[in-house]
Amino acid sequence: TIDKDTTGKLWITWEDGGKIYVNRSTTSETTWGTAFQLPVQGGSVSSDDICAVAAFGSRIGILWSNQSDDMMYFASHLDGAADTSWQPRETALADAALGAVADDHINLKMLADAGANIYAVTKTSLSDPGDPLIYMLRRDPNGNWTRYVVGRKDDAHTRPILLIDSENRKVYVFMTGSNGIRMKVSSLHNISFPLGSGTLFISSSSDDDINHVTSAKQNVNGTTDLVVLASDAGSHYYLHNTIDLPSAGATPDIAVTPSSLAYGSVLVGQTA
């Protein structure tokens, strides 16, 4: 995946040969340097692992899975610092009691609120009934990670993505599930996802292998609305659905005369 930092430099990351690699543009967006391994601990992974990059605040961040360690890791680079100078690795997700909470599914987004928060949906490799299968992760500006269960093993979700509605303060998670693409929604003020398989969002009686949902990298709002796209490998069709997101609306233009009026002291419960 790819993103741009505040200096205009592009960054890209991928896995190759059991290593997480990084590259960046140099003198222009079409001129690139030499790729290098992510210079932090935990960058040696399995061939099934995956990574993603996102710009947040004045940094570039990379989230990656390490199924050898059963953990999800994160590292960031300060904009303008030497290209190979990265902040110490963070553990984004780990659970010694559960075990294999890492897998090769990541979707990473940023929300510029209170200093820039990172949000991600990831999949685990857990296999027992009731085990968490899809997590949403949140990193606050102080580097603290919190996890929220989106779906469990019984729900049979896979390939999740998330979209953040920055205007209405909601997060949408879309993923492959029974009969097509399923959706779950939570408020950002009190993150909690409902139990079960979620709302059926994309389905078709003639397309029975709908998978690989995708959407925009940027956040959405009442002006952009929301659109997701999926594909069916059997019918070779693309399918999509949209949500007309509400807009905060214009501030009403109300003229009041007099512009202020003193009612004096009024006890709670009284009218004035």
Order of alpha helices (4+ residues) and beta strands (2+ residues): beta-beta-beta-beta-beta-beta-beta-beta-beta-beta-beta-beta-beta-beta-beta-beta-beta-beta-beta-beta
